[in-house]
């Protein structure tokens, strides 16, 4: 793992992934992330995004490509992702996708899983599914053992909740993996975006 990837924040990953779709200025990034409801996953404010872009530029993961001004609006600097930045996204997602001990990072990795090749994404998600199945068995066995040892159930309520969440994610993955595998699901930047999405991108630039 490179130092640049080790220092990446979830917001940094999302900014780099956006720039992999095309050059943008930070204002456009902010509008698109809000449009996609990415504010469920990371804190998105003008300050956090501009600070993140500046840090990515210092790390050589993004580069300035131009400055525009329209009417009385402030100047807007447009950025592009560098080869190192595009590689960092793939490496970060590849690292976080199969892990079961970092739920916040996993949600961002899942949101950006389309940056991996479909076959690799499926392989990593299946590895996660296997790890979740092991966790589910451990939670069930642990709760059963605790009850058998006389631990009052009132002390095991949270354990039951965690087991239910893991059970739900296993069921979700069993339903989702075949969907990702099916070729009718558009995948990756090489797939042509819809006209509606292109219209959203245009609106975000304004």
N, CA and C atoms as a LAMMPS dump frame, in Angstrom:
ITEM: TIMESTEP
0
ITEM: NUMBER OF ATOMS
618
ITEM: BOX BOUNDS ff ff ff
-5.0000000000000000e+02 5.0000000000000000e+02
-5.0000000000000000e+02 5.0000000000000000e+02
-5.0000000000000000e+02 5.0000000000000000e+02
ITEM: ATOMS id mol type element x y z
1 1 1 N 0.841 -1.192 0
2 1 2 C 0 0 0
3 1 3 C 0.88 1.248 0
4 2 1 N 0.628 2.162 -0.908
5 2 2 C 1.438 3.366 -0.993
6 2 3 C 1.071 4.34 0.114
7 3 1 N 1.992 5.275 0.396
8 3 2 C 1.732 6.28 1.43
9 3 3 C 0.524 7.125 1.06
10 4 1 N 0.374 7.447 -0.224
11 4 2 C -0.752 8.275 -0.66
12 4 3 C -2.08 7.602 -0.356
13 5 1 N -2.156 6.293 -0.593
14 5 2 C -3.394 5.555 -0.313
15 5 3 C -3.622 5.477 1.185
16 6 1 N -2.571 5.265 1.954
17 6 2 C -2.707 5.174 3.406
18 6 3 C -3.256 6.469 3.993
19 7 1 N -2.952 7.61 3.356
20 7 2 C -3.402 8.904 3.869
21 7 3 C -4.76 9.324 3.331
22 8 1 N -5.298 8.583 2.391
23 8 2 C -6.568 8.963 1.786
24 8 3 C -7.71 8.878 2.795
25 9 1 N -8.558 9.891 2.794
26 9 2 C -9.788 9.856 3.582
27 9 3 C -10.919 9.367 2.678
28 10 1 N -12.025 8.915 3.265
29 10 2 C -13.165 8.538 2.426
30 10 3 C -13.619 9.669 1.496
31 11 1 N -13.616 10.919 1.98
32 11 2 C -14 12.027 1.103
33 11 3 C -12.984 12.181 -0.03
34 12 1 N -11.704 12.013 0.277
35 12 2 C -10.695 12.086 -0.759
36 12 3 C -10.915 11.049 -1.84
37 13 1 N -11.291 9.85 -1.453
38 13 2 C -11.577 8.795 -2.422
39 13 3 C -12.738 9.205 -3.318
40 14 1 N -13.774 9.775 -2.726
41 14 2 C -14.953 10.146 -3.505
42 14 3 C -14.642 11.29 -4.465
43 15 1 N -13.79 12.219 -4.048
44 15 2 C -13.385 13.311 -4.942
45 15 3 C -12.591 12.751 -6.117
46 16 1 N -11.64 11.872 -5.844
47 16 2 C -10.85 11.276 -6.922
48 16 3 C -11.737 10.481 -7.874
49 17 1 N -12.705 9.754 -7.326
50 17 2 C -13.604 8.965 -8.171
51 17 3 C -14.45 9.869 -9.062
52 18 1 N -14.889 11.003 -8.534
53 18 2 C -15.637 11.952 -9.358
54 18 3 C -14.788 12.454 -10.51
55 19 1 N -13.551 12.8 -10.227
56 19 2 C -12.673 13.316 -11.266
57 19 3 C -12.315 12.246 -12.284
58 20 1 N -12.454 10.985 -11.928
59 20 2 C -12.253 9.921 -12.901
60 20 3 C -13.348 9.929 -13.962
61 21 1 N -14.48 10.561 -13.643
62 21 2 C -15.572 10.682 -14.602
63 21 3 C -15.375 11.871 -15.539
64 22 1 N -14.517 12.796 -15.145
65 22 2 C -14.281 13.98 -15.965
66 22 3 C -13.749 15.119 -15.123
67 23 1 N -13.084 16.072 -15.761
68 23 2 C -12.54 17.225 -15.041
69 23 3 C -13.669 18.049 -14.44
70 24 1 N -13.459 18.562 -13.236
71 24 2 C -14.496 19.328 -12.532
72 24 3 C -13.861 20.385 -11.652
73 25 1 N -14.652 21.399 -11.305
74 25 2 C -14.264 22.321 -10.252
75 25 3 C -14.957 21.893 -8.955
76 26 1 N -14.45 22.282 -7.805
77 26 2 C -14.999 21.797 -6.531
78 26 3 C -16.489 22.07 -6.369
79 27 1 N -16.969 23.198 -6.888
80 27 2 C -18.399 23.494 -6.75
81 27 3 C -19.239 22.422 -7.445
82 28 1 N -18.787 21.991 -8.618
83 28 2 C -19.498 20.926 -9.326
84 28 3 C -19.443 19.62 -8.544
85 29 1 N -18.282 19.325 -7.96
86 29 2 C -18.164 18.112 -7.143
87 29 3 C -19.177 18.125 -5.998
88 30 1 N -19.276 19.258 -5.323
89 30 2 C -20.182 19.374 -4.182
90 30 3 C -21.623 19.144 -4.611
91 31 1 N -22.022 19.761 -5.719
92 31 2 C -23.404 19.607 -6.192
93 31 3 C -23.688 18.166 -6.595
94 32 1 N -22.739 17.537 -7.278
95 32 2 C -22.959 16.155 -7.697
96 32 3 C -23.037 15.209 -6.498
97 33 1 N -22.165 15.411 -5.51
98 33 2 C -22.198 14.532 -4.349
99 33 3 C -23.495 14.691 -3.56
100 34 1 N -23.997 15.91 -3.475
101 34 2 C -25.293 16.092 -2.82
102 34 3 C -26.409 15.457 -3.65
103 35 1 N -26.319 15.586 -4.973
104 35 2 C -27.336 15.002 -5.845
105 35 3 C -27.389 13.483 -5.679
106 36 1 N -26.228 12.881 -5.494
107 36 2 C -26.149 11.43 -5.341
108 36 3 C -26.355 10.98 -3.901
109 37 1 N -26.615 11.928 -3.016
110 37 2 C -26.831 11.649 -1.598
111 37 3 C -25.581 11.07 -0.93
112 38 1 N -24.405 11.468 -1.418
113 38 2 C -23.167 11.011 -0.799
114 38 3 C -22.958 11.625 0.582
115 39 1 N -23.757 12.644 0.923
116 39 2 C -23.652 13.227 2.259
117 39 3 C -24.132 12.251 3.336
118 40 1 N -24.709 11.113 2.93
119 40 2 C -25.02 10.04 3.889
120 40 3 C -23.741 9.345 4.355
121 41 1 N -22.686 9.427 3.523
122 41 2 C -21.472 8.651 3.759
123 41 3 C -20.334 9.476 4.333
124 42 1 N -20.232 10.723 3.91
125 42 2 C -19.15 11.6 4.356
126 42 3 C -19.712 12.995 4.58
127 43 1 N -19 13.807 5.343
128 43 2 C -19.403 15.188 5.563
129 43 3 C -18.994 16.021 4.354
130 44 1 N -19.968 16.664 3.728
131 44 2 C -19.714 17.428 2.507
132 44 3 C -20.09 18.882 2.752
133 45 1 N -19.087 19.723 2.873
134 45 2 C -19.267 21.164 2.971
135 45 3 C -18.263 21.812 2.032
136 46 1 N -18.452 23.096 1.754
137 46 2 C -17.476 23.796 0.926
138 46 3 C -16.078 23.659 1.517
139 47 1 N -15.977 23.842 2.843
140 47 2 C -14.677 23.8 3.487
141 47 3 C -14.006 22.444 3.383
142 48 1 N -14.759 21.365 3.658
143 48 2 C -14.149 20.04 3.629
144 48 3 C -13.725 19.65 2.218
145 49 1 N -14.543 19.999 1.234
146 49 2 C -14.207 19.612 -0.143
147 49 3 C -13.007 20.404 -0.661
148 50 1 N -13.012 21.729 -0.459
149 50 2 C -11.888 22.533 -0.942
150 50 3 C -10.592 22.13 -0.239
151 51 1 N -10.677 21.853 1.055
152 51 2 C -9.489 21.422 1.8
153 51 3 C -8.99 20.084 1.27
154 52 1 N -9.908 19.175 0.985
155 52 2 C -9.535 17.865 0.475
156 52 3 C -8.881 17.973 -0.896
157 53 1 N -9.452 18.802 -1.768
158 53 2 C -8.868 18.977 -3.101
159 53 3 C -7.447 19.534 -2.995
160 54 1 N -7.254 20.51 -2.116
161 54 2 C -5.92 21.096 -1.943
162 54 3 C -4.927 20.041 -1.461
163 55 1 N -5.348 19.189 -0.543
164 55 2 C -4.456 18.15 -0.033
165 55 3 C -4.143 17.125 -1.122
166 56 1 N -5.14 16.783 -1.928
167 56 2 C -4.908 15.844 -3.024
168 56 3 C -3.95 16.418 -4.056
169 57 1 N -4.062 17.722 -4.288
170 57 2 C -3.146 18.353 -5.237
171 57 3 C -1.714 18.322 -4.708
172 58 1 N -1.541 18.594 -3.423
173 58 2 C -0.195 18.548 -2.846
174 58 3 C 0.401 17.146 -2.916
175 59 1 N -0.465 16.145 -2.872
176 59 2 C 0.001 14.753 -2.928
177 59 3 C 0.208 14.269 -4.356
178 60 1 N -0.099 15.107 -5.347
179 60 2 C 0.082 14.714 -6.735
180 60 3 C -1.011 13.809 -7.275
181 61 1 N -2.162 13.76 -6.583
182 61 2 C -3.258 12.892 -7.018
183 61 3 C -4.252 13.618 -7.917
184 62 1 N -4.288 14.942 -7.846
185 62 2 C -5.066 15.751 -8.779
186 62 3 C -4.173 16.893 -9.259
187 63 1 N -4.57 17.49 -10.387
188 63 2 C -3.795 18.597 -10.944
189 63 3 C -4.755 19.643 -11.499
190 64 1 N -4.357 20.894 -11.389
191 64 2 C -5.152 21.998 -11.924
192 64 3 C -5.028 22.011 -13.446
193 65 1 N -6.177 22.217 -14.119
194 65 2 C -6.156 22.247 -15.59
195 65 3 C -6.706 23.542 -16.164
196 66 1 N -7.228 24.423 -15.326
197 66 2 C -7.744 25.685 -15.851
198 66 3 C -8.523 26.449 -14.807
199 67 1 N -8.714 27.739 -15.082
200 67 2 C -9.493 28.617 -14.214
201 67 3 C -10.517 29.334 -15.076
202 68 1 N -11.767 29.273 -14.679
203 68 2 C -12.858 29.905 -15.438
204 68 3 C -13.533 30.96 -14.579
205 69 1 N -14.099 31.927 -15.252
206 69 2 C -14.929 32.937 -14.591
207 69 3 C -16.122 33.234 -15.489
208 70 1 N -17.316 33.191 -14.899
209 70 2 C -18.531 33.505 -15.636
210 70 3 C -19.229 34.675 -14.972
211 71 1 N -19.356 35.776 -15.689
212 71 2 C -20.047 36.939 -15.154
213 71 3 C -19.393 37.443 -13.888
214 72 1 N -20.223 37.67 -12.865
215 72 2 C -19.728 38.175 -11.586
216 72 3 C -19.36 37.063 -10.601
217 73 1 N -19.415 35.804 -11.066
218 73 2 C -19.107 34.684 -10.174
219 73 3 C -17.612 34.644 -9.876
220 74 1 N -17.252 34.101 -8.724
221 74 2 C -15.821 33.946 -8.41
222 74 3 C -15.151 32.992 -9.403
223 75 1 N -13.848 33.105 -9.496
224 75 2 C -13.101 32.188 -10.35
225 75 3 C -13.271 30.744 -9.856
226 76 1 N -13.362 29.825 -10.793
227 76 2 C -13.498 28.41 -10.455
228 76 3 C -12.34 27.649 -11.082
229 77 1 N -11.562 26.998 -10.24
230 77 2 C -10.431 26.219 -10.712
231 77 3 C -10.896 24.803 -11.02
232 78 1 N -10.598 24.336 -12.219
233 78 2 C -10.962 22.985 -12.636
234 78 3 C -9.78 22.051 -12.424
235 79 1 N -10.09 20.841 -11.938
236 79 2 C -9.046 19.864 -11.63
237 79 3 C -9.263 18.59 -12.441
238 80 1 N -8.178 17.869 -12.63
239 80 2 C -8.222 16.559 -13.27
240 80 3 C -7.524 15.56 -12.356
241 81 1 N -7.906 14.31 -12.461
242 81 2 C -7.244 13.276 -11.676
243 81 3 C -5.979 12.839 -12.41
244 82 1 N -4.905 12.642 -11.694
245 82 2 C -3.669 12.154 -12.283
246 82 3 C -3.703 10.621 -12.353
247 83 1 N -2.739 10.06 -13.055
248 83 2 C -2.658 8.593 -13.104
249 83 3 C -2.501 8.015 -11.692
250 84 1 N -1.707 8.716 -10.864
251 84 2 C -1.521 8.255 -9.482
252 84 3 C -2.827 8.322 -8.707
253 85 1 N -3.633 9.359 -8.958
254 85 2 C -4.918 9.492 -8.277
255 85 3 C -5.894 8.405 -8.673
256 86 1 N -5.965 8.1 -9.97
257 86 2 C -6.865 7.046 -10.436
258 86 3 C -6.45 5.695 -9.858
259 87 1 N -5.142 5.456 -9.791
260 87 2 C -4.655 4.191 -9.22
261 87 3 C -4.941 4.122 -7.728
262 88 1 N -4.884 5.269 -7.046
263 88 2 C -5.135 5.295 -5.604
264 88 3 C -6.575 4.899 -5.281
265 89 1 N -7.523 5.338 -6.114
266 89 2 C -8.924 4.962 -5.892
267 89 3 C -9.074 3.45 -5.961
268 90 1 N -8.52 2.865 -7.003
269 90 2 C -8.635 1.417 -7.19
270 90 3 C -7.995 0.685 -6.019
271 91 1 N -6.821 1.123 -5.604
272 91 2 C -6.12 0.445 -4.507
273 91 3 C -6.897 0.578 -3.198
274 92 1 N -7.457 1.768 -2.942
275 92 2 C -8.207 1.983 -1.698
276 92 3 C -9.465 1.125 -1.677
277 93 1 N -10.222 1.112 -2.759
278 93 2 C -11.45 0.314 -2.822
279 93 3 C -11.115 -1.17 -2.705
280 94 1 N -10.052 -1.581 -3.385
281 94 2 C -9.623 -2.976 -3.335
282 94 3 C -9.279 -3.382 -1.899
283 95 1 N -8.692 -2.471 -1.148
284 95 2 C -8.301 -2.764 0.232
285 95 3 C -9.508 -2.845 1.155
286 96 1 N -10.462 -1.937 0.995
287 96 2 C -11.549 -1.816 1.965
288 96 3 C -12.739 -2.729 1.684
289 97 1 N -12.933 -3.129 0.444
290 97 2 C -14.171 -3.831 0.077
291 97 3 C -14.379 -5.143 0.832
292 98 1 N -13.36 -5.98 0.996
293 98 2 C -13.62 -7.252 1.676
294 98 3 C -13.57 -7.19 3.19
295 99 1 N -13.173 -6.05 3.759
296 99 2 C -13.004 -5.972 5.21
297 99 3 C -14.351 -5.865 5.917
298 100 1 N -14.47 -6.515 7.061
299 100 2 C -15.716 -6.477 7.827
300 100 3 C -15.554 -5.702 9.126
301 101 1 N -14.363 -5.14 9.342
302 101 2 C -14.095 -4.452 10.608
303 101 3 C -14.099 -2.929 10.458
304 102 1 N -14.4 -2.402 9.263
305 102 2 C -14.411 -0.953 9.037
306 102 3 C -15.679 -0.589 8.266
307 103 1 N -16.835 -0.602 8.94
308 103 2 C -18.107 -0.419 8.228
309 103 3 C -18.235 0.916 7.518
310 104 1 N -17.704 1.999 8.098
311 104 2 C -17.831 3.305 7.439
312 104 3 C -17.04 3.334 6.136
313 105 1 N -15.821 2.801 6.16
314 105 2 C -14.999 2.759 4.959
315 105 3 C -15.609 1.821 3.913
316 106 1 N -16.213 0.714 4.38
317 106 2 C -16.837 -0.209 3.432
318 106 3 C -17.948 0.471 2.645
319 107 1 N -18.738 1.291 3.295
320 107 2 C -19.844 1.953 2.592
321 107 3 C -19.32 2.829 1.458
322 108 1 N -18.214 3.512 1.69
323 108 2 C -17.625 4.334 0.626
324 108 3 C -17.037 3.435 -0.457
325 109 1 N -16.363 2.364 -0.056
326 109 2 C -15.808 1.438 -1.041
327 109 3 C -16.909 0.847 -1.908
328 110 1 N -18.039 0.524 -1.296
329 110 2 C -19.15 -0.027 -2.059
330 110 3 C -19.722 1.015 -3.022
331 111 1 N -19.765 2.258 -2.574
332 111 2 C -20.262 3.327 -3.451
333 111 3 C -19.354 3.524 -4.654
334 112 1 N -18.074 3.176 -4.509
335 112 2 C -17.104 3.368 -5.59
336 112 3 C -16.634 2.051 -6.192
337 113 1 N -17.349 0.961 -5.935
338 113 2 C -16.907 -0.347 -6.408
339 113 3 C -16.874 -0.421 -7.926
340 114 1 N -17.658 0.424 -8.608
341 114 2 C -17.674 0.398 -10.071
342 114 3 C -16.35 0.841 -10.682
343 115 1 N -15.428 1.365 -9.848
344 115 2 C -14.101 1.724 -10.34
345 115 3 C -13.206 0.496 -10.526
346 116 1 N -13.626 -0.641 -10.011
347 116 2 C -12.919 -1.898 -10.242
348 116 3 C -13.513 -2.609 -11.446
349 117 1 N -12.737 -3.502 -12.038
350 117 2 C -13.297 -4.362 -13.055
351 117 3 C -14.377 -5.241 -12.423
352 118 1 N -15.401 -5.548 -13.174
353 118 2 C -16.54 -6.297 -12.631
354 118 3 C -16.087 -7.612 -11.979
355 119 1 N -15.19 -8.348 -12.637
356 119 2 C -14.764 -9.646 -12.103
357 119 3 C -14.052 -9.481 -10.77
358 120 1 N -13.206 -8.458 -10.649
359 120 2 C -12.506 -8.252 -9.391
360 120 3 C -13.467 -7.813 -8.3
361 121 1 N -14.42 -6.948 -8.643
362 121 2 C -15.414 -6.511 -7.664
363 121 3 C -16.182 -7.708 -7.113
364 122 1 N -16.576 -8.611 -7.991
365 122 2 C -17.305 -9.797 -7.557
366 122 3 C -16.444 -10.674 -6.658
367 123 1 N -15.176 -10.843 -7.019
368 123 2 C -14.277 -11.668 -6.211
369 123 3 C -14.13 -11.107 -4.8
370 124 1 N -13.949 -9.786 -4.691
371 124 2 C -13.76 -9.167 -3.387
372 124 3 C -15.047 -9.191 -2.568
373 125 1 N -16.171 -8.986 -3.214
374 125 2 C -17.445 -9.017 -2.495
375 125 3 C -17.778 -10.434 -2.028
376 126 1 N -17.397 -11.411 -2.804
377 126 2 C -17.611 -12.795 -2.362
378 126 3 C -16.723 -13.126 -1.166
379 127 1 N -15.516 -12.583 -1.16
380 127 2 C -14.644 -12.769 0.001
381 127 3 C -15.263 -12.127 1.23
382 128 1 N -15.864 -10.963 1.048
383 128 2 C -16.541 -10.307 2.172
384 128 3 C -17.728 -11.144 2.642
385 129 1 N -18.469 -11.688 1.7
386 129 2 C -19.632 -12.505 2.045
387 129 3 C -19.195 -13.712 2.884
388 130 1 N -18.074 -14.337 2.518
389 130 2 C -17.568 -15.473 3.284
390 130 3 C -17.154 -15.042 4.693
391 131 1 N -16.518 -13.868 4.798
392 131 2 C -16.121 -13.37 6.114
393 131 3 C -17.341 -13.052 6.969
394 132 1 N -18.375 -12.518 6.356
395 132 2 C -19.612 -12.228 7.088
396 132 3 C -20.279 -13.51 7.566
397 133 1 N -20.246 -14.55 6.751
398 133 2 C -20.828 -15.828 7.16
399 133 3 C -20.087 -16.384 8.374
400 134 1 N -18.763 -16.247 8.372
401 134 2 C -17.985 -16.679 9.54
402 134 3 C -18.352 -15.854 10.771
403 135 1 N -18.507 -14.542 10.577
404 135 2 C -18.878 -13.673 11.694
405 135 3 C -20.252 -14.044 12.238
406 136 1 N -21.179 -14.35 11.327
407 136 2 C -22.526 -14.728 11.749
408 136 3 C -22.488 -15.984 12.619
409 137 1 N -21.721 -16.985 12.193
410 137 2 C -21.613 -18.214 12.979
411 137 3 C -20.99 -17.934 14.352
412 138 1 N -19.976 -17.077 14.367
413 138 2 C -19.319 -16.745 15.632
414 138 3 C -20.275 -16.041 16.582
415 139 1 N -21.087 -15.132 16.062
416 139 2 C -22.037 -14.407 16.905
417 139 3 C -23.113 -15.342 17.448
418 140 1 N -23.604 -16.232 16.596
419 140 2 C -24.635 -17.182 17.038
420 140 3 C -24.072 -18.112 18.112
421 141 1 N -22.879 -18.639 17.849
422 141 2 C -22.261 -19.557 18.814
423 141 3 C -21.938 -18.835 20.119
424 142 1 N -21.458 -17.594 20.01
425 142 2 C -21.112 -16.838 21.208
426 142 3 C -22.328 -16.557 22.072
427 143 1 N -23.436 -16.2 21.425
428 143 2 C -24.656 -15.912 22.184
429 143 3 C -25.189 -17.193 22.834
430 144 1 N -25.168 -18.275 22.067
431 144 2 C -25.652 -19.555 22.607
432 144 3 C -24.805 -19.988 23.812
433 145 1 N -23.497 -19.84 23.69
434 145 2 C -22.606 -20.23 24.781
435 145 3 C -22.843 -19.359 26.015
436 146 1 N -23.022 -18.057 25.786
437 146 2 C -23.24 -17.159 26.92
438 146 3 C -24.524 -17.512 27.658
439 147 1 N -25.591 -17.807 26.906
440 147 2 C -26.852 -18.189 27.538
441 147 3 C -26.697 -19.493 28.309
442 148 1 N -25.956 -20.442 27.709
443 148 2 C -25.755 -21.726 28.368
444 148 3 C -24.958 -21.579 29.669
445 149 1 N -24.113 -20.555 29.729
446 149 2 C -23.314 -20.305 30.929
447 149 3 C -24.067 -19.469 31.956
448 150 1 N -25.319 -19.146 31.642
449 150 2 C -26.146 -18.444 32.603
450 150 3 C -26.113 -16.925 32.507
451 151 1 N -25.525 -16.389 31.452
452 151 2 C -25.517 -14.935 31.294
453 151 3 C -26.954 -14.479 31.022
454 152 1 N -27.499 -13.534 31.806
455 152 2 C -28.855 -13.053 31.559
456 152 3 C -28.984 -12.437 30.156
457 153 1 N -30.094 -12.691 29.51
458 153 2 C -30.282 -12.236 28.134
459 153 3 C -30.227 -10.714 28.016
460 154 1 N -30.56 -10.019 29.102
461 154 2 C -30.55 -8.553 29.038
462 154 3 C -29.162 -8.001 28.696
463 155 1 N -28.126 -8.794 29.005
464 155 2 C -26.764 -8.346 28.702
465 155 3 C -26.332 -8.703 27.278
466 156 1 N -27.189 -9.385 26.558
467 156 2 C -26.824 -9.873 25.221
468 156 3 C -27.648 -9.22 24.122
469 157 1 N -28.399 -8.174 24.477
470 157 2 C -29.268 -7.543 23.488
471 157 3 C -28.466 -6.983 22.325
472 158 1 N -27.352 -6.308 22.609
473 158 2 C -26.549 -5.719 21.525
474 158 3 C -25.966 -6.811 20.64
475 159 1 N -25.574 -7.924 21.251
476 159 2 C -25.052 -9.045 20.475
477 159 3 C -26.097 -9.557 19.495
478 160 1 N -27.343 -9.589 19.949
479 160 2 C -28.426 -10.007 19.066
480 160 3 C -28.624 -9.045 17.914
481 161 1 N -28.515 -7.751 18.214
482 161 2 C -28.644 -6.746 17.149
483 161 3 C -27.556 -6.918 16.1
484 162 1 N -26.308 -7.102 16.546
485 162 2 C -25.207 -7.259 15.602
486 162 3 C -25.418 -8.496 14.727
487 163 1 N -25.892 -9.56 15.338
488 163 2 C -26.165 -10.761 14.564
489 163 3 C -27.226 -10.529 13.505
490 164 1 N -28.272 -9.765 13.862
491 164 2 C -29.337 -9.483 12.913
492 164 3 C -28.83 -8.634 11.746
493 165 1 N -27.94 -7.675 12.035
494 165 2 C -27.387 -6.836 10.974
495 165 3 C -26.51 -7.653 10.023
496 166 1 N -25.701 -8.532 10.586
497 166 2 C -24.861 -9.373 9.742
498 166 3 C -25.731 -10.286 8.887
499 167 1 N -26.769 -10.845 9.491
500 167 2 C -27.702 -11.707 8.755
501 167 3 C -28.33 -10.946 7.588
502 168 1 N -28.713 -9.7 7.841
503 168 2 C -29.333 -8.888 6.795
504 168 3 C -28.341 -8.587 5.669
505 169 1 N -27.079 -8.319 6.023
506 169 2 C -26.111 -8.022 4.966
507 169 3 C -25.802 -9.26 4.136
508 170 1 N -25.727 -10.416 4.763
509 170 2 C -25.518 -11.651 4.004
510 170 3 C -26.664 -11.85 3.017
511 171 1 N -27.887 -11.634 3.468
512 171 2 C -29.043 -11.782 2.575
513 171 3 C -28.981 -10.762 1.439
514 172 1 N -28.579 -9.522 1.764
515 172 2 C -28.458 -8.485 0.722
516 172 3 C -27.405 -8.878 -0.302
517 173 1 N -26.273 -9.411 0.157
518 173 2 C -25.222 -9.796 -0.775
519 173 3 C -25.656 -10.96 -1.641
520 174 1 N -26.395 -11.902 -1.075
521 174 2 C -26.883 -13.026 -1.866
522 174 3 C -27.82 -12.556 -2.98
523 175 1 N -28.544 -11.479 -2.736
524 175 2 C -29.43 -10.94 -3.763
525 175 3 C -28.688 -10.03 -4.747
526 176 1 N -27.622 -9.379 -4.3
527 176 2 C -26.951 -8.37 -5.11
528 176 3 C -25.853 -8.925 -5.995
529 177 1 N -25.12 -9.915 -5.523
530 177 2 C -24.016 -10.46 -6.315
531 177 3 C -24.471 -10.959 -7.692
532 178 1 N -25.585 -11.69 -7.791
533 178 2 C -26.028 -12.092 -9.135
534 178 3 C -26.398 -10.892 -10.005
535 179 1 N -26.893 -9.831 -9.39
536 179 2 C -27.239 -8.627 -10.141
537 179 3 C -25.988 -7.976 -10.726
538 180 1 N -24.928 -7.893 -9.927
539 180 2 C -23.675 -7.321 -10.426
540 180 3 C -23.086 -8.201 -11.522
541 181 1 N -23.224 -9.497 -11.363
542 181 2 C -22.654 -10.436 -12.329
543 181 3 C -23.345 -10.358 -13.681
544 182 1 N -24.603 -9.957 -13.691
545 182 2 C -25.379 -9.966 -14.935
546 182 3 C -24.914 -8.846 -15.856
547 183 1 N -24.652 -9.129 -17.13
548 183 2 C -24.123 -8.105 -18.046
549 183 3 C -25.087 -6.969 -18.342
550 184 1 N -26.368 -7.124 -18.031
551 184 2 C -27.299 -6.032 -18.304
552 184 3 C -27.102 -4.854 -17.355
553 185 1 N -26.398 -5.081 -16.241
554 185 2 C -26.085 -3.993 -15.321
555 185 3 C -24.865 -3.252 -15.854
556 186 1 N -25.051 -1.981 -16.247
557 186 2 C -23.931 -1.18 -16.74
558 186 3 C -22.858 -1.103 -15.669
559 187 1 N -21.593 -1.148 -16.114
560 187 2 C -20.504 -1.215 -15.133
561 187 3 C -19.287 -0.463 -15.652
562 188 1 N -18.747 0.407 -14.806
563 188 2 C -17.479 1.061 -15.121
564 188 3 C -17.632 2.275 -16.026
565 189 1 N -16.582 3.067 -16.115
566 189 2 C -16.643 4.316 -16.881
567 189 3 C -16.778 4.108 -18.378
568 190 1 N -16.5 2.884 -18.869
569 190 2 C -16.6 2.636 -20.307
570 190 3 C -18.047 2.512 -20.755
571 191 1 N -18.973 2.308 -19.796
572 191 2 C -20.386 2.217 -20.151
573 191 3 C -20.93 3.609 -20.428
574 192 1 N -21.729 3.743 -21.473
575 192 2 C -22.264 5.053 -21.857
576 192 3 C -23.242 5.554 -20.801
577 193 1 N -23.047 6.782 -20.267
578 193 2 C -23.982 7.307 -19.277
579 193 3 C -25.311 7.669 -19.922
580 194 1 N -26.359 7.666 -19.126
581 194 2 C -27.686 7.996 -19.643
582 194 3 C -27.796 9.485 -19.929
583 195 1 N -28.749 9.841 -20.772
584 195 2 C -28.973 11.257 -21.076
585 195 3 C -29.375 12.014 -19.82
586 196 1 N -30.129 11.369 -18.963
587 196 2 C -30.552 12.028 -17.722
588 196 3 C -29.347 12.355 -16.856
589 197 1 N -28.401 11.397 -16.777
590 197 2 C -27.216 11.654 -15.967
591 197 3 C -26.379 12.778 -16.57
592 198 1 N -26.249 12.79 -17.887
593 198 2 C -25.491 13.861 -18.528
594 198 3 C -26.139 15.217 -18.266
595 199 1 N -27.473 15.245 -18.233
596 199 2 C -28.174 16.499 -17.924
597 199 3 C -27.894 16.927 -16.484
598 200 1 N -27.814 15.952 -15.571
599 200 2 C -27.483 16.266 -14.179
600 200 3 C -26.08 16.843 -14.07
601 201 1 N -25.135 16.274 -14.81
602 201 2 C -23.767 16.778 -14.813
603 201 3 C -23.737 18.214 -15.325
604 202 1 N -24.505 18.487 -16.364
605 202 2 C -24.543 19.839 -16.932
606 202 3 C -25.105 20.82 -15.925
607 203 1 N -26.173 20.41 -15.236
608 203 2 C -26.774 21.298 -14.238
609 203 3 C -25.833 21.564 -13.078
610 204 1 N -25.029 20.583 -12.709
611 204 2 C -24.101 20.749 -11.585
612 204 3 C -23.001 21.745 -11.906
613 205 1 N -22.7 21.928 -13.174
614 205 2 C -21.628 22.851 -13.56
615 205 3 C -22.082 24.304 -13.467
616 206 1 N -23.377 24.524 -13.481
617 206 2 C -23.888 25.896 -13.557
618 206 3 C -23.963 26.56 -12.192
